Amino acid sequence: MDEIAGRIREGVLPPGTQLPTVRVLMKQHGVALATASRIYRELESIGLVVGETGRGTFVRDTSLPRGLGLEQHPV
């Protein structure tokens, strides 16, 4: 989690970047599926990424308040 969070904060992964699926993350880093899922949940809880059902996990634009940008839901 720290590696991905650092890459987001450094701008290596800019806002809007789609992150690998949980299964790809699991294989890339040699972690269990539950661990890979937890990494994305924790990144989402600290506001660095947003998961969109059926689309994937994306880096948030942290300059926008939560509820705007990628995670905005249609009215």
C-alpha positions as CSV (number, residue, x, y, z in Angstrom):
1,M,0.0,0.0,0.0
2,D,2.8,2.4,0.9
3,E,4.4,1.9,-2.5
4,I,1.2,2.8,-4.4
5,A,0.4,5.6,-2.1
6,G,3.8,7.1,-2.6
7,R,3.6,6.8,-6.4
8,I,0.2,8.6,-6.2
9,R,1.6,11.4,-3.9
10,E,4.7,11.9,-6.1
11,G,2.6,12.2,-9.2
12,V,4.0,9.1,-10.8
13,L,0.3,7.9,-10.9
14,P,-1.6,11.0,-11.9
15,P,-5.4,11.6,-11.3
16,G,-7.5,9.4,-13.5
17,T,-5.0,6.6,-13.9
18,Q,-6.6,3.3,-13.8
19,L,-4.9,0.9,-11.4
20,P,-4.5,-2.8,-12.2
21,T,-7.2,-5.2,-11.2
22,V,-7.0,-6.8,-7.8
23,R,-5.9,-10.1,-9.4
24,V,-3.2,-8.4,-11.4
25,L,-2.0,-6.5,-8.3
26,M,-2.0,-9.8,-6.4
27,K,0.2,-11.5,-9.0
28,Q,2.5,-8.5,-9.5
29,H,3.3,-8.2,-5.8
30,G,3.0,-11.8,-4.8
31,V,0.3,-11.2,-2.2
32,A,-3.0,-13.0,-1.4
33,L,-6.2,-11.9,-3.0
34,A,-7.5,-10.7,0.3
35,T,-4.4,-8.6,0.8
36,A,-4.7,-7.0,-2.6
37,S,-8.3,-6.2,-2.0
38,R,-7.4,-4.7,1.4
39,I,-4.7,-2.5,-0.2
40,Y,-7.3,-0.9,-2.5
41,R,-9.8,-0.5,0.3
42,E,-7.3,1.3,2.4
43,L,-6.2,3.5,-0.4
44,E,-9.8,4.4,-0.9
45,S,-10.4,5.1,2.8
46,I,-7.5,7.6,2.8
47,G,-8.9,9.3,-0.3
48,L,-6.2,8.4,-2.8
49,V,-8.3,6.2,-5.1
50,V,-11.9,5.5,-5.9
51,G,-13.4,2.2,-7.0
52,E,-16.1,2.2,-9.6
53,T,-18.2,-0.9,-9.9
54,G,-17.7,-2.5,-13.3
55,R,-15.0,0.0,-14.3
56,G,-12.1,-0.5,-11.9
57,T,-10.0,1.5,-9.4
58,F,-8.8,5.0,-10.3
59,V,-6.5,7.6,-8.8
60,R,-8.5,10.5,-7.4
61,D,-7.8,14.1,-8.0
62,T,-7.1,14.9,-4.4
63,S,-7.4,18.7,-5.1
64,L,-11.1,18.1,-5.4
65,P,-13.3,17.4,-2.3
66,R,-14.7,13.9,-2.0
67,G,-17.9,13.5,-3.9
68,L,-16.6,15.3,-7.0
69,G,-14.6,14.0,-9.9
70,L,-14.5,10.3,-10.6
71,E,-16.6,9.3,-7.6
72,Q,-19.5,11.6,-8.5
73,H,-22.6,9.6,-8.9
74,P,-25.3,10.5,-11.5
75,V,-28.4,12.2,-10.1
